[in-house]
Amino acid sequence: MKETQSFLKVFQSRKMAALFFLGFSSGLPLFLTSKTLQAWMTVENVNLGAIGLFSLVGLPYSLKFIWSPLLDRFIPPFLGRRRGWLVLTQGALLVAIAAMALQKPSQALELLAINALLIAFFSATQDIAADAYRTDVLEKPEMGAGAAIFVLGYRVALLITGGLALILADKIPWPAVYLLMALLMAVGLVSAILAPEPIEREARPDSLSEAVSLPFIEFFQRNGQLHGLLILLFIILYKLGDALVNNMSTPFLLEKTGLNFSPAEVGAIQGGLGLLASIVGILAGGAILSKIGINRSLWVFGGLQAVSNLAYLILAQVGKNYQLLVLTINIENFCAGLGNAAFVAFLMSLCNQRFSATQYALLSSLMAVSRDILVAPAGRLAEVTGWPLFFLISIAAALPGLVLLPVFAPWNPRSIPDMSIPGLDEQDDEPY
């Protein structure tokens, strides 16, 4: 009992409360420039072509590594290097989201696009600062719990902006909805002000050129050139199988060539039970990771991620079955939550505090390669192979990432002592 209490105690601190609310403020702007904004534009009878092009306002999320060195190099005149940038970006987001209440989608799309692009830019910059803060403030034993708490706050924000906002829009005008969402950014502002400041163990870069170049040099010096390249390849591949299924699960469940469930059935389960399963998976993943470490969590959760795709394969074989649909979505979301907790903690463990904003932004951009680029042919692949074979391929796609694990995240790392990362506790038997 004492052991269980000790291992859950890591969740109970001012630091974890701050991370939950910072995760909430990090997730709040995302749907306000994508799904929720699309709903508003649809109600205003904006044509589908224009709505589709609005996906381009999300480009700052993919390009944020370009200006991330600025957040490593420069310190705002208040609250330190990490919290100062958080307050600046959150204040800008509050104003930019509130400005959406002045927009008229049916009359001035250009102004709406500029406003949405500004929100995305400030949001991506907030993500840089929040990821760096989380990386710097957490000790190694806290990384699993910290990653889980942050992602939990992020998911709660998505539920509010993607669900509650649409419900409110049925009762009050859309501008009022955006004003209310803007006010919720105050949660992030207060949290950043009250959050504990990370202990600066490394001096910040002396110049902007150092802030740009040294993160790359330091990463490969610390890990070795070949070893470092394999780590980067692993980041791209680890969630590829999961990304393939995520990209095509909704068409599979809705289309006549798939199972032909109704949108209401799929939406209710994915948005309700699926979200709950994801939250439980994230929290369980963080707690287990705090107990068994990052290395073994990557093995266990990565394996479960791959195996969870079997549920879709079985559903494709059985056909339309409501009970099996519920089970499949819950299994997939729970295992994805486990994997997310381990993967975020792993990315944090790869960063040097001196360059954590730049290094985390770069690593998370690599993660987006599999999510956004490698899965692009998934629809055509499903057409050619059929759904059962597609889900088998998705399981196979998860294996290359797992095959790389013994190289840099061995199950028993004591046998490879020379792979430890400088700055971590020498008595800790995991290099990551």
C-alpha positions as CSV (number, residue, x, y, z in Angstrom):
1,M,0.0,0.0,0.0
2,K,2.8,2.4,0.9
3,E,4.5,1.6,-2.4
4,T,1.4,2.4,-4.3
5,Q,0.9,5.7,-2.4
6,S,4.6,6.6,-3.1
7,F,4.3,5.9,-6.8
8,L,1.1,8.0,-7.1
9,K,2.4,10.8,-5.0
10,V,4.3,12.2,-8.0
11,F,0.9,13.4,-9.3
12,Q,0.2,15.5,-6.2
13,S,2.1,18.8,-6.3
14,R,1.8,22.4,-7.3
15,K,4.0,21.6,-10.2
16,M,1.5,19.1,-11.6
17,A,-1.5,21.4,-11.1
18,A,0.3,24.1,-13.1
19,L,1.1,21.6,-15.9
20,F,-2.6,20.6,-16.1
21,F,-3.7,24.2,-16.5
22,L,-0.9,25.0,-18.9
23,G,-1.9,21.9,-21.0
24,F,-5.4,23.3,-21.0
25,S,-4.3,26.7,-22.3
26,S,-2.1,25.0,-24.8
27,G,-5.0,22.9,-26.3
28,L,-7.6,25.7,-26.2
29,P,-6.7,27.6,-29.4
30,L,-6.4,24.5,-31.7
31,F,-10.0,23.8,-32.6
32,L,-10.8,27.5,-32.6
33,T,-8.9,27.8,-35.9
34,S,-9.8,24.4,-37.3
35,K,-12.9,22.3,-36.5
36,T,-14.9,24.9,-34.5
37,L,-14.1,27.6,-37.0
38,Q,-15.1,25.3,-39.9
39,A,-18.5,24.8,-38.1
40,W,-19.0,28.6,-37.9
41,M,-18.0,29.1,-41.5
42,T,-20.4,26.3,-42.6
43,V,-23.3,27.9,-40.7
44,E,-22.4,31.2,-42.5
45,N,-22.7,29.4,-45.8
46,V,-19.0,29.8,-46.8
47,N,-18.2,27.6,-49.7
48,L,-16.5,24.3,-49.1
49,G,-13.4,25.2,-51.2
50,A,-12.7,28.2,-48.9
51,I,-13.3,26.1,-45.8
52,G,-10.9,23.5,-47.0
53,L,-8.2,26.1,-47.7
54,F,-8.4,27.3,-44.1
55,S,-6.5,24.2,-43.1
56,L,-3.4,26.2,-44.2
57,V,-3.8,28.5,-41.1
58,G,-2.4,25.6,-39.1
59,L,1.0,25.9,-40.8
60,P,2.7,27.6,-37.8
61,Y,2.3,24.4,-35.8
62,S,4.5,22.6,-38.3
63,L,7.0,25.4,-38.7
64,K,7.4,26.5,-35.1
65,F,10.9,25.1,-34.9
66,I,12.0,28.0,-37.1
67,W,11.5,30.7,-34.4
68,S,11.9,28.4,-31.4
69,P,15.6,29.5,-30.9
70,L,14.3,33.0,-30.0
71,L,12.6,31.5,-26.9
72,D,15.9,29.8,-25.9
73,R,18.0,32.9,-26.4
74,F,15.9,35.8,-25.1
75,I,14.4,36.3,-21.7
76,P,11.3,38.5,-21.2
77,P,11.7,41.2,-18.5
78,F,9.5,39.4,-16.1
79,L,8.9,35.8,-14.8
80,G,12.0,34.3,-16.3
81,R,12.8,32.6,-19.6
82,R,9.9,30.1,-19.7
83,R,7.1,31.6,-17.7
84,G,7.7,35.0,-19.2
85,W,7.2,33.7,-22.8
86,L,4.1,31.8,-21.6
87,V,2.5,35.0,-20.2
88,L,3.3,37.0,-23.4
89,T,1.8,34.4,-25.8
90,Q,-1.2,33.7,-23.6
91,G,-2.0,37.4,-23.4
92,A,-1.7,37.7,-27.1
93,L,-3.9,34.7,-27.6
94,L,-6.6,36.2,-25.3
95,V,-6.7,39.3,-27.5
96,A,-6.5,37.5,-30.8
97,I,-9.3,35.0,-29.9
98,A,-11.5,37.8,-28.6
99,A,-10.9,39.6,-31.9
100,M,-12.6,36.7,-33.7
101,A,-15.9,38.1,-32.3
102,L,-15.4,41.1,-34.7
103,Q,-15.2,38.9,-37.8
104,K,-17.9,38.1,-40.3
105,P,-17.1,34.9,-42.2
106,S,-19.7,35.5,-44.9
107,Q,-18.4,39.0,-45.7
108,A,-14.6,39.3,-45.1
109,L,-12.8,35.9,-45.4
110,E,-9.4,37.6,-45.7
111,L,-9.6,39.3,-42.3
112,L,-10.9,36.1,-40.8
113,A,-7.9,34.2,-42.3
114,I,-5.4,36.8,-40.9
115,N,-7.0,36.6,-37.5
116,A,-7.0,32.8,-37.5
117,L,-3.4,32.8,-38.7
118,L,-2.4,35.1,-35.8
119,I,-4.1,32.8,-33.3
120,A,-2.2,29.8,-34.8
121,F,1.1,31.6,-34.6
122,F,0.7,32.7,-31.0
123,S,-0.6,29.2,-30.2
124,A,2.4,27.5,-31.7
125,T,4.7,29.9,-29.9
126,Q,2.8,29.1,-26.6
127,D,3.4,25.4,-27.4
128,I,7.1,26.0,-27.7
129,A,7.2,27.8,-24.4
130,A,5.0,25.2,-22.7
131,D,6.9,22.2,-23.9
132,A,10.2,23.8,-22.8
133,Y,8.7,24.7,-19.4
134,R,7.5,21.1,-18.9
135,T,10.9,19.7,-20.0
136,D,12.8,22.0,-17.7
137,V,10.6,21.8,-14.6
138,L,10.2,18.1,-14.3
139,E,12.8,15.8,-12.7
140,K,13.3,12.4,-14.4
141,P,11.0,10.4,-12.1
142,E,8.2,13.0,-12.7
143,M,8.4,12.9,-16.5
144,G,5.7,10.3,-17.0
145,A,3.2,11.9,-14.6
146,G,4.0,15.4,-15.9
147,A,3.5,14.3,-19.5
148,A,0.2,12.6,-18.6
149,I,-1.2,15.6,-16.6
150,F,-0.2,18.1,-19.4
151,V,-1.9,15.9,-22.1
152,L,-5.0,15.5,-19.9
153,G,-5.4,19.3,-19.6
154,Y,-4.9,19.5,-23.4
155,R,-7.7,17.0,-24.1
156,V,-10.1,18.7,-21.7
157,A,-9.5,21.9,-23.7
158,L,-10.3,20.1,-26.9
159,L,-13.5,18.8,-25.4
160,I,-14.6,22.3,-24.5
161,T,-13.7,24.0,-27.8
162,G,-14.8,21.1,-29.9
163,G,-17.9,20.1,-28.0
164,L,-19.2,22.7,-25.6
165,A,-18.5,25.6,-28.0
166,L,-20.7,23.9,-30.6
167,I,-23.5,23.4,-28.0
168,L,-23.3,27.1,-27.0
169,A,-23.4,28.2,-30.6
170,D,-26.9,26.7,-30.8
171,K,-28.0,29.1,-28.0
172,I,-25.9,32.2,-28.4
173,P,-24.2,34.0,-31.4
174,W,-20.9,32.7,-32.6
175,P,-19.1,36.0,-31.7
176,A,-20.2,35.5,-28.1
177,V,-18.9,31.9,-28.1
178,Y,-15.4,33.2,-29.2
179,L,-15.5,35.8,-26.5
180,L,-16.1,33.1,-23.9
181,M,-13.3,31.0,-25.2
182,A,-11.0,34.0,-25.1
183,L,-11.8,34.5,-21.4
184,L,-10.8,30.9,-20.7
185,M,-7.2,31.8,-21.7
186,A,-7.1,33.6,-18.4
187,V,-6.6,30.1,-16.9
188,G,-3.3,29.8,-18.6
189,L,-2.2,33.4,-17.6
190,V,-2.9,32.8,-13.9
191,S,-1.2,29.3,-14.1
192,A,1.9,30.7,-15.7
193,I,2.2,33.5,-13.1
194,L,1.7,31.1,-10.1
195,A,3.7,28.1,-11.6
196,P,7.1,27.3,-10.0
197,E,10.0,28.6,-12.0
198,P,12.3,25.8,-13.4
199,I,15.8,25.7,-11.9
200,E,18.3,26.9,-14.5
201,R,21.0,24.2,-14.6
202,E,22.4,25.4,-17.9
203,A,23.3,28.8,-19.2
204,R,21.2,30.1,-22.1
205,P,22.9,30.5,-25.5
206,D,25.2,33.5,-25.7
207,S,23.9,34.6,-29.1
208,L,21.1,33.9,-31.5
209,S,23.5,32.0,-33.9
210,E,24.4,29.7,-31.0
211,A,20.7,29.2,-30.2
212,V,20.2,28.1,-33.8
213,S,23.2,25.9,-34.3
214,L,24.1,24.5,-30.9
215,P,20.9,22.5,-30.4
216,F,21.8,20.3,-33.4
217,I,25.5,20.1,-32.5
218,E,24.8,19.2,-28.8
219,F,22.3,16.6,-29.7
220,F,24.6,14.6,-32.0
221,Q,27.6,15.1,-29.7
222,R,25.7,13.7,-26.8
223,N,24.2,10.8,-28.6
224,G,26.7,10.1,-31.4
225,Q,26.0,10.6,-35.1
226,L,24.7,7.2,-36.0
227,H,22.9,6.7,-32.7
228,G,21.3,10.2,-33.0
229,L,20.1,9.5,-36.5
230,L,18.5,6.2,-35.3
231,I,16.7,8.1,-32.5
232,L,15.3,10.6,-35.1
233,L,14.2,7.7,-37.3
234,F,12.5,6.1,-34.3
235,I,10.6,9.3,-33.5
236,I,9.2,9.2,-37.0
237,L,8.3,5.5,-36.9
238,Y,7.2,4.8,-33.4
239,K,3.5,5.9,-33.8
240,L,3.2,5.2,-37.6
241,G,0.9,2.2,-37.1
242,D,-1.3,4.2,-34.8
243,A,-1.3,7.2,-37.2
244,L,-2.4,5.0,-40.1
245,V,-5.5,3.8,-38.1
246,N,-6.3,7.3,-36.8
247,N,-6.2,8.7,-40.3
248,M,-8.7,6.2,-41.7
249,S,-10.8,5.0,-38.8
250,T,-13.6,7.5,-39.3
251,P,-14.0,6.7,-43.1
252,F,-13.9,3.0,-42.2
253,L,-16.7,3.3,-39.7
254,L,-18.9,5.7,-41.7
255,E,-18.5,4.7,-45.4
256,K,-20.6,2.1,-47.1
257,T,-17.4,0.3,-48.2
258,G,-16.6,0.1,-44.5
259,L,-19.2,-0.5,-41.7
260,N,-21.7,2.2,-42.5
261,F,-22.4,3.4,-38.9
262,S,-24.2,6.7,-38.6
263,P,-22.2,9.8,-37.8
264,A,-24.2,10.2,-34.6
265,E,-23.2,6.7,-33.4
266,V,-19.5,7.2,-34.2
267,G,-19.4,10.7,-32.8
268,A,-21.1,9.7,-29.5
269,I,-18.7,6.8,-28.9
270,Q,-15.5,8.6,-30.1
271,G,-16.3,11.8,-28.3
272,G,-17.6,10.3,-25.1
273,L,-16.3,6.8,-24.3
274,G,-13.3,7.2,-26.6
275,L,-12.2,10.4,-24.9
276,L,-12.6,8.9,-21.5
277,A,-10.6,5.8,-22.5
278,S,-7.9,8.1,-23.8
279,I,-7.7,10.1,-20.6
280,V,-7.6,6.9,-18.5
281,G,-4.8,5.6,-20.8
282,I,-2.8,8.8,-20.4
283,L,-3.1,8.8,-16.6
284,A,-2.4,5.1,-16.3
285,G,0.6,5.5,-18.7
286,G,2.1,8.3,-16.6
287,A,1.6,6.4,-13.4
288,I,3.1,3.1,-14.8
289,L,6.0,5.0,-16.4
290,S,6.9,6.6,-13.1
291,K,7.2,3.0,-11.8
292,I,9.0,1.2,-14.6
293,G,10.8,4.0,-16.4
294,I,10.8,5.4,-19.9
295,N,12.7,2.6,-21.6
296,R,10.4,-0.2,-20.5
297,S,7.3,1.9,-21.1
298,L,8.3,2.5,-24.7
299,W,8.5,-1.3,-25.1
300,V,5.3,-2.2,-23.3
301,F,3.1,0.7,-24.6
302,G,4.5,0.4,-28.1
303,G,3.6,-3.2,-28.2
304,L,0.1,-2.5,-26.9
305,Q,-0.3,0.2,-29.6
306,A,0.4,-2.2,-32.3
307,V,-1.8,-5.0,-30.9
308,S,-4.7,-2.6,-30.4
309,N,-5.0,-2.4,-34.2
310,L,-6.2,-6.0,-34.1
311,A,-9.4,-4.7,-32.7
312,Y,-10.1,-2.9,-36.0
313,L,-9.1,-6.0,-37.9
314,I,-11.6,-8.1,-36.0
315,L,-14.3,-5.4,-36.5
316,A,-13.6,-5.4,-40.2
317,Q,-14.0,-9.2,-40.3
318,V,-17.2,-9.3,-38.1
319,G,-18.9,-6.4,-39.8
320,K,-21.3,-3.9,-38.3
321,N,-21.6,-4.7,-34.6
322,Y,-22.3,-1.9,-32.1
323,Q,-20.9,-3.7,-29.0
324,L,-17.7,-4.5,-30.9
325,L,-17.5,-0.9,-32.1
326,V,-17.6,0.4,-28.5
327,L,-14.9,-2.1,-27.5
328,T,-12.7,-1.3,-30.5
329,I,-12.7,2.5,-30.0
330,N,-12.1,2.1,-26.2
331,I,-9.1,-0.3,-26.8
332,E,-7.6,1.9,-29.4
333,N,-7.9,5.2,-27.4
334,F,-6.7,3.6,-24.2
335,C,-3.6,2.2,-25.8
336,A,-2.9,5.4,-27.7
337,G,-3.1,7.3,-24.4
338,L,-0.5,4.9,-22.9
339,G,1.8,5.4,-25.9
340,N,1.4,9.2,-25.8
341,A,2.4,9.4,-22.2
342,A,5.6,7.4,-22.8
343,F,6.4,9.2,-26.1
344,V,6.1,12.7,-24.7
345,A,8.3,11.7,-21.7
346,F,10.8,10.2,-24.1
347,L,11.0,13.4,-26.1
348,M,11.5,15.5,-23.0
349,S,14.3,13.2,-21.9
350,L,16.2,13.9,-25.1
351,C,16.4,17.6,-24.5
352,N,19.2,19.6,-23.0
353,Q,17.7,22.3,-20.7
354,R,19.9,25.0,-22.4
355,F,18.1,24.4,-25.7
356,S,14.9,22.6,-24.6
357,A,12.6,25.0,-26.6
358,T,14.4,24.4,-29.9
359,Q,15.2,20.7,-29.4
360,Y,11.6,19.8,-28.4
361,A,10.1,21.8,-31.2
362,L,12.4,20.0,-33.7
363,L,11.7,16.6,-32.3
364,S,7.9,17.1,-32.1
365,S,8.0,18.3,-35.8
366,L,9.6,15.0,-36.7
367,M,6.8,13.2,-34.9
368,A,4.4,15.1,-37.2
369,V,6.1,13.6,-40.2
370,S,4.4,10.2,-39.7
371,R,1.1,11.8,-38.5
372,D,0.7,14.2,-41.4
373,I,3.0,13.0,-44.3
374,L,3.7,9.3,-44.2
375,V,0.0,8.5,-43.7
376,A,-1.1,10.6,-46.7
377,P,-1.4,7.5,-49.0
378,A,-3.5,5.6,-46.4
379,G,-6.8,6.2,-48.2
380,R,-5.5,4.9,-51.5
381,L,-3.9,1.9,-49.7
382,A,-7.2,1.0,-48.1
383,E,-9.0,1.2,-51.5
384,V,-6.4,-1.1,-53.1
385,T,-6.1,-3.7,-50.2
386,G,-9.5,-3.6,-48.6
387,W,-10.0,-2.9,-44.9
388,P,-8.9,-6.2,-43.3
389,L,-5.5,-6.2,-45.1
390,F,-5.1,-2.4,-44.4
391,F,-5.4,-3.0,-40.7
392,L,-2.8,-5.9,-40.9
393,I,-0.5,-3.5,-42.7
394,S,-1.0,-0.9,-39.9
395,I,0.2,-3.5,-37.4
396,A,3.2,-4.2,-39.5
397,A,3.9,-0.5,-39.8
398,A,4.3,-0.3,-36.0
399,L,7.1,-2.9,-36.0
400,P,10.1,-0.9,-37.4
401,G,9.9,1.5,-34.6
402,L,9.8,-1.3,-32.0
403,V,12.8,-3.0,-33.7
404,L,14.9,0.2,-33.1
405,L,14.2,0.1,-29.3
406,P,17.1,-2.2,-28.3
407,V,19.6,0.3,-29.9
408,F,18.9,3.2,-27.5
409,A,16.3,2.1,-25.0
410,P,17.3,-1.4,-23.9
411,W,15.1,-3.2,-21.6
412,N,18.0,-3.8,-19.1
413,P,20.1,-0.7,-19.6
414,R,22.7,-1.6,-17.0
415,S,24.4,-3.7,-19.7
416,I,25.0,-0.6,-21.8
417,P,26.5,1.9,-19.3
418,D,28.1,4.1,-21.9
419,M,24.7,5.3,-23.3
420,S,23.8,7.4,-20.3
421,I,22.9,11.0,-20.9
422,P,25.1,13.6,-19.1
423,G,23.3,15.4,-16.4
424,L,21.0,12.5,-15.3
425,D,21.4,10.8,-11.9
426,E,24.3,8.4,-12.3
427,Q,22.6,5.9,-9.9
428,D,19.5,5.7,-12.1
429,D,19.7,2.6,-14.3
430,E,17.9,4.0,-17.3
431,P,19.7,6.3,-19.8
432,Y,16.4,7.9,-20.8
